[in-house]
Amino acid sequence: MPKSDEAVRVVLDNFWGRGLSIPTGGSAWGKDKKRTLYPDVKKRLRRAFYKPEPRRSVIHLNSRKYVDSLLQGPIAEEPLIELKQGFCTLSDPPVEDVDLFEQVIQTAVGMANHGKASEGLILIGVADKPSAAARVEQLFGVKPLRVQDQSVVGTEEQIRHLGYDVDRWWRRWQSKIQGSKLSTDFANSLAHAFKPVYCDGMLLWEMRPKSVGKPISYDGRFFVRIGSSTQEMAADDFLSHMTTHFV
């Protein structure tokens, strides 16, 4: 698939004037010359295209039951569950929520620091309160879907509003995760754990932060989950937390 219209334009601009040429006359362009020319043409064109990641990660495609299972039980004070309504602010007009990525990463670190065997769940596309669900419906025309007393609002309309499709948004966030100031092992684990999930046609994003068996920091800062909130800890307090939760 093409990376973008601009990427294709750049590759094709003066394509045959940059060291490639097709001989004129049928007899002058024999199979030997074709054999050497084809790889060069393919190599240059490939720069403007990418091979989509296989969708095997979307293992719960259109699975209402799966999302239903994620939202079961008391969530309000659960330290290892966090719900986010989406990627846009609910202003008029909506814009990308530039603080969301930082919040999600800090929350993921806090969940991983909950204990040496902890696994959390961050679900984007579920409104945390009725007023947010109503605002999403007003701005994006999305009728909230009630699942386990939660308002599922999805994110596809927001992503399209920001000028992306699902695949490009997926790669964008995975790239941002891997380029963040996290340890390489945790960043890779987190990027792999970020994936789309569909619920009755609504696009959600699931992230499952897992402990790597030791406390981790983010950009030299320490985060933990206390109740349903993510809090930064001073180094001395975090050392005490480590001895309690990672023995």
N, C-alpha and C positions, 0 to 999 in steps of 0.2 A: 504494500500500500504506500502511496506517496506520503512523505513527511508533511509537506505543505505545498501549496501552489507556488510559493516563493522558492522553495527548494528545487522544484522541477524547473522553474524558469531559469534559475542560476546555472543548473547543469546543462540545459539546452542552449543557453546563450552562446552563440559562436561555437557550437558543438564541433562542427567539422573543421573549424579553423584553428583548433588547438592540437595539432599533431596527428589528427586522424584524416584520412582521405579515402574515397572510393574511386578506384581506377575507372576511367571512362572506357566504354566498349565492352561488350560481353566477353570477348576472348581474353581481354586484359585482366579480368577479375576471376581468376581460376580458383579452384578449391583450396590451394595452398595459401593464397593471400586471404581468402575468407577465413581460414582456420586461424590465422594470426590476428585478424582484425576483430573477430567476434568477441574474444575475451576482453580486449581493451574497451570496446563499446559497452559491454555488460558491466565492467568494473566502474566506468564513469557514471552510467545510469544508476547503478546501485546506491550511489551517494544520496540520491533524492528519495529513496524508498526504504521501508523497513519491513521486517517480517513480524506480523502481530504475534504476541505471546499466545500460546495455546490456551483456550478457555477452560482447561481442566481445573483451574483454581475456582471457577464458578461452579462449585459442586452442588450448590443448592439452588439452582436456577428455578425461578418461579415457585419457591417452596414456602408457602404460607405456614406449614407446620414447623419448619425449621425456625423461622423468625418467631413464631409463637413460643417455641421452646426457649429461645433466648430471652424473651421478655417475661417469663414466668417468675412468680415469687416477688417478694418485696425488693424493690430496686432503689427506692428513695435514699436509703442510707447504706447501700451496699458499696463497699470500698473498691471492689473489683469490677464494677460496671459503670460505664459513663455513656450517656446519651447526648447527641448533638443534633440540632435540627437540620443543619446543612452547611453549605460552603459560602453562602451569601449573608450579608447583613439584611435585616428586614426593614431597611430604609426604603424610601421612594425617591429615586429609583434604587433597586438593590445593587450593591457592589460586592466584590469579593471580600470576605471577612479575612483581613490580613493577619489577624491575631489567632485565627483558628489553628493553624499548623503548630504554632508554638504551644498553644494550650494542649493540643493532642499529644505532642511529644512529651511535654512535662507530665501529663497524666499517665502516659505509657510507662515512663521511667518510675513514677510513683507506684504504679501497679507492680512492676517488676521488683521493686524494692520492698514489697509487702512481705516477702518471705522467700526462701530458697526454692520453693516448689510452687510459687504462685503463678496463676494465669488469669489475666484480666480480659475484659471485653469492652471495646469502644465501638459504638454503633452510631453511624452518622446517617441522618435521614429520619430521625424520630424526634418530634417536638417535645421539649421538656415541660411545657405547660400549655394549657388550652389557648391562651392568648397568642402564643407563638404559632400554633397550628392554624388559628383563624387568620393570622397575618400572612402566613405562607399561602393559604387559599386565596386571599385577597390579591396578593402580588403575582402569584404564578398560576392561579386557576386550578390548584390541586385540591381535590376533595380528600381530606384526611381519612385514613383507613384505621379503624380501631382494632388493635391487637393487644390482648391482655391489658386492657385499660390504658394503653399507650396510643398516642396519635402518630401513626406512621405517615410521613408526608413525602418521602422520597427526595431524590436530589437531581434527577435527570433534567428537569426544567431549569434548575439553577445552573447546572454545568453548561447547558446549551446557551443560557443567558450570558454566560461568561465567554462564549465562543469556542467551546471544546466539545468533543464527543467523548464517549465513555473510555475508549482505548487511550486517547491522548491524555485524558485526566488521570487515568490509572498510572500511566508511565510517568506523568509529571510528579505525582505524589511519591511514587516509589523512588524517583530520582532525588527528590527533595529529602526524603528520609535517609537515603544512603549518603547524601552529601552533608547531612547535619553533623553537629558536634557531639556525636555519640560514639561509643566504642564500635569498632567495625563489626564484631560478632553480633552485638545487639541491634545495630542498624540494619544489617542484612536480614536478621530474623524478623525484625519489625516490618521491613519492606515486603518480605515474602508473605507476611501475615495480613497485609492490607489488600483486600479484595472486594469486588462487587458481589452483592447478593440481591436477588430479586424476590419481591413479595407481592404476589398478585399484580404484577406489572410495574410495581414501584421499585426504583433503584436505591438500595441502601449500600453502605460501605462498612465492612466489618474489619476490625483490627484486633488481634489477640496478643497483647504483650505478654511474654513469658519470661520468668526469671532465668538468668543464665547461671544461677547457682552462687552468685556473689553480688554484693551491692554494686550499683552503677551510678555514675553521675552524668550530667548533661551540661556541657560547656563549663565544667568545673563547679557546678551547683548540684545540690542534693535535694531530691524531691521524694515525698512519701504521700500515701493516701491516708487521710484521717476522715473517717466517715465517707461522705460522698464528695469531699473536696480534696484538691491537690495542694499541698503546702510545701514550701521550701524550708529546709532545716539548716541551721548552722552546723558547721563541721563537728563540733563537740557533741551536739545533740544527735547528729546522725551516727556518730561512733557508738553512742549508747543504743541507738536503734539497731545497729548492726549486731551487737552482742546479744540482743534479745531475739532478733528474727532470723539470724543466719548462723546459729550454732548447730 
